[in-house]
Amino acid sequence: MLETQLHLISAVLILLAAVVPIYLTIKLKDNLRKLTAILSIFILIHAVYQVVGFFGLTLLADGVFEPLSVGVLIFFGIIYSGIAKQRNMSIKNMAIVWSPGTLLLLMNSITIILLFGALGIFVWLAARSKNIRSFQFQMSIFIIIWILGDMVSILYDNGIVVFSALQSDVGSGIHVVSMVFFSVMLWLRYYYSERSNKKIIEDLQLPDN
């Protein structure tokens, strides 16, 4: 299957996942609303990444939207951990005069670094929860699958590993698996939270405004 088709499948899956946090953002009024709003932003940015990749704008997709979505995911993890403070944050624009290939390689590396940062946060939270059914643990699994897909793609693009023509989209396929896991996870958590009248995300430790 072509990589562009996998981008389209991932976009559909992540948009299906977005329904849950967007609905909860509208419905809720407490600190959980802040959390679901940030999660919604992460999902929507990642959906844009998939759509841009579908149209073949690889440099823009991999160099801007994917690392941006991971940055929001890290922010989500920090807020979830309850250690974020109210502060003004700004993003400075940077102009880099490099070849597109070099820039893409750098941004791919940044994405992996950011993903490992996000993974560290959620693994720490999962260790604190001591529960494999917790949201923290499931997010850790999602990020691990995502990292695996990106690492396979980077290794293939740089000729470190070689796949046959039929296996050239292995990395993108693994990424689709991560989106399937994420979408199913959110919908199942929403279903069981409605059924048992419990929160969809456990153990909030958010600072009150």
Secondary structure as the mmCIF struct_conf table of DSSP 4:
data_model
#
loop_
_struct_conf.conf_type_id
_struct_conf.id
_struct_conf.beg_label_comp_id
_struct_conf.beg_label_asym_id
_struct_conf.beg_label_seq_id
_struct_conf.end_label_comp_id
_struct_conf.end_label_asym_id
_struct_conf.end_label_seq_id
HELX_RH_AL_P HELX_RH_AL_P1 GLU A 3 LYS A 27
BEND BEND1 ASP A 30 ASP A 30
HELX_RH_AL_P HELX_RH_AL_P2 ASN A 31 PHE A 54
TURN_TY1_P TURN_TY1_P1 PHE A 55 GLY A 56
HELX_RH_AL_P HELX_RH_AL_P3 THR A 58 LEU A 60
HELX_RH_PI_P HELX_RH_PI_P1 ALA A 61 PHE A 65
HELX_RH_AL_P HELX_RH_AL_P4 GLU A 66 SER A 81
TURN_TY1_P TURN_TY1_P2 GLY A 82 GLY A 82
BEND BEND2 TRP A 98 TRP A 98
HELX_RH_AL_P HELX_RH_AL_P5 PRO A 100 SER A 129
TURN_TY1_P TURN_TY1_P3 LYS A 130 LYS A 130
TURN_TY1_P TURN_TY1_P4 ILE A 132 ARG A 133
BEND BEND3 SER A 134 SER A 134
HELX_RH_AL_P HELX_RH_AL_P6 PHE A 135 ASP A 157
TURN_TY1_P TURN_TY1_P5 ASN A 158 GLY A 159
BEND BEND4 ILE A 160 VAL A 161
HELX_RH_3T_P HELX_RH_3T_P1 ALA A 165 GLN A 167
TURN_TY1_P TURN_TY1_P6 SER A 168 ASP A 169
HELX_RH_AL_P HELX_RH_AL_P7 VAL A 170 SER A 196
TURN_TY1_P TURN_TY1_P7 ASN A 197 ASN A 197
BEND BEND5 ILE A 200 ILE A 201
HELX_LH_PP_P HELX_LH_PP_P1 LEU A 206 ASP A 208
#
